[in-house]
Amino acid sequence: MKARITTHTRISLKQEESVTPTHPASTSRRGRAALLVLLFTGIVVIAVVLVFALNGGQAAPPEPTPQIEGVTAVNPPIELANVTLTNQFGEQVALEDLEGKLALMFFGYTHCPDFCPATLDEFKRIREDLGDRAGDVQFVFVSVDGERDTPEVMRDYLAVRGVDDFVLGLTGPEDDVRALGQPLGVFFERNTSSGSAAGYLVDHSTHSFLLDRNGDVRVVYSFTTPPDVIADTIRPYL
């Protein structure tokens, strides 16, 4: 985009001397107008300062454009339950432990034949697109199949997918996972009639969710949202 260049015209002294003197009444009206402009400007400045202060000294991030297909801004943000699950190393991780970083969260399972491996591959591309700021985003994979997805299984799966160096895998009791996903409308249900070689499949939601630094959900992404679009809508929150 080309920068707009503003041209200032210099007025000569002769031009200034030739200006017709201003009528006193006109001067008074102009003075009142100038006062109103200054008053309005002062109100705007005070409002900006108040918003800045209420956000802990940080400017509020702009909302993603709701017209982008597959991207839904959540306003007001959704607060999630502070659920504690187990990561791929057998350590207890509470949702509040993620605070201070952005988090991109997906609900899936290791035996998933399609959506889950595709989403983890997209996590790689999103991370690449974020470049030097990728470290400010915690990528999270929450299992909806805690019965089979033990920490060991989760660790091996993430390694096979090539994301074990940056994706946090979380697994745990079904009730805890449902408590985490319920405010987001996350759905998952065991499908025993699929005839899968894995024994059973799990029908589940395929959205990803962006959590802000307070752990609140700010953006929902559909499965079809391109990785570069997701990266672009994450950047304003970094």
N, C-alpha and C positions, 0 to 999 in steps of 0.2 A: 504494500500500500504506500503511495507517495505521500510524503509529509506536506501538509498545507502550509504554504508560505504566505504570511501576512505582510502586506506592503504598507509602510507608514509614509504618508505624504507630508513633507516639511512645508510649513506655511512661512512665507517671508514676512519681514517686519512691515513692508508696504501693504501686504494683504491684510495684516492685522490692523493696521492703522485705518484701512478703508472700511472696516466692519462698522455697521450702524450701531450706535450705542443701544444697549438693552433697556427696555422700559422697566421701571421699578416693579410693576405688578408681575411682569414676566419673570423677573429675577426671583421674586418671592415664590412663584409657582415652581420654578426650577429647584429652588432650595428645598421646598417640601418634598418634591419628587426624589431629590438626592437623599434626603433623610429617610424616606421610606425604603429606598434601595439599600442603604446602610443597615437599617433595622432588619430587613429580610435576610441580608447576608449574615448578620450576627446570629439570627435564629438558626440558620442552616449550619453555621460553624459549631454552635453549641450542640445541635443534634448529632453531628458527626462525632464530636468529642465524647458525648454520652454513650453512643453506640460502641465506640472504641473502648471506653472504660468498662462497659458491661461485658465485653468479650475478652476480659482479662488482658487488655493492652494489645490485643491482636484484632486486626480488621476482620469483620465477618466475611467468610468466603462467599463468592457469588454462587447462586443456584445454577445447576445445569439447566440448559434450555429444554423445557418439557416437550418441545416440538421434535426433538431428536427421536427417531424411531427406535424403540427398544430401550429407551432410557426414561425412567420415571423419578423425578425429584420428590422426596418425601418431606412434606412440610405441614405440620411440625414434625421434627424428627421422631422416630420410634425408639423408645427406651426398652432395652431388653433385660430379661431376668439375669441376675449374676450367677449363672449356672457354672458348676465346676465339673470339668471332664478330664480325661486322661490323654496325654499326648503320645506320640509314637515312641517316646523313650520311657514311658511308664510314669511320667511325672504329672502331678495334679496341676491343672491350669484353670483358673477362674476367668470369666469374661473380663472382669475388671483388670486382670493382668495385662490385657491388650491395650489398655488406655495409655495415651501418650503417643500412639502411632495410629495411622489409618489402618483399616483392615478390610480386605476384600474376601468375603466369606461365601462358600458354596456348600450345599448339603448333598452328599452322594454316598457311594460305597464302593469297596474295592472290587467287587465282582460285577460291577456295572459294565455292560458291553459297549456302550456308546457315549452317552452324554458326559459321563465323568472323565474318561480319558481325554475326550475332546476339550472339556473345560480346563483340565490341567495343562494341556498343550497351549491353550489360549493364555493361561496364566504366564507361561514363559514369554509369549509375545508381548503381553502387557508390561511385564517387567522390563523387557528390552526397550520398549517404547518410552518408559519412564526414565531410562538412563540413570544418571547420577542420583536421582531422587527415589529410585526403586527401594532403597533401604528404609525409607520412611513409611513403607506400606507392608503390613504383615498379611500374607496370603494364607487363608485358612480353609481347610477341607474337613468338614464335619461329617462323620459317618452316621448314616441312618440304618445301619445294620450292625449294631454293637455286638450282637451275638457271635458273628463271625469275624468282625473287624477288631481283633485284639490289638494292643499296641504293637506287637511283633509283626502281625500281618500288615498293619498300616505302615510300619517302617519299611518293610520289604516292598510294598506296593509303590510308595512314593519314590523309592530308589529306582525301581524298574521304570517308572514314568519319567525319571530324570529331574524330579523337582524336590528331592529330599533336602537340598541345600537352602531352600527358601520357603517351602510350604510347611505350615504347622498342621499336622494331622490330629484331630480330636475324636475320641470315641468314648462311649459310656452307656449307661442304662437308657433304655428307650424313653422312659418318662422324663429324664433330664434333657434329652435331645428335643423331645416334643415341647418342653417348657421353653427352651431356647427359640425354637422355630415358630411357636404358636402366634406371637405378635406379628410375624411376617407372613402368616398364611402358608407356611411350609407344610406340604403334604407328603407323606410317605406311607406305603402299605405293602406288606409282603404279598407277592403273587406266586402262589404255588402251582398254578395251572399253566405256567409258561413252557414247561417241558425243557427247561434249561439244563445243560450238563452240570451247572454249578449247584443244582439242587432246587433253587428258587431264585427269582429275581425280585427286586423291590421297585415298585412304581413310586416315583418321587418327583417333586418339583425340580425345575432346572434353572431357576433364577439365581443370580449372584447378587450380593448385597454389599454396599460400601458403608462401613462404619466410620464415623468421625473419631477424633482423638478422645472424645468422652465416651466412646462405646455406643453411641446412638446411630441408628440407621438413617442415612441421608439420601441414598440413591439405590434404586432397584434396576438391575439389568436383565433383559430377557436373554435366553440362550443364543438367540440369533444376532445379538449386538456385536459388531466387529471389535476385535481387540484394540485397534487404534482409537476407536470412538470411546471405549471405556477408559483408556489411558488419558485421552483429552479431557474427559469429565472428572477424572481423579485430580488432575493437576491443580485446579483452583483451590482444592482443600489442603494442598501440601504446604 
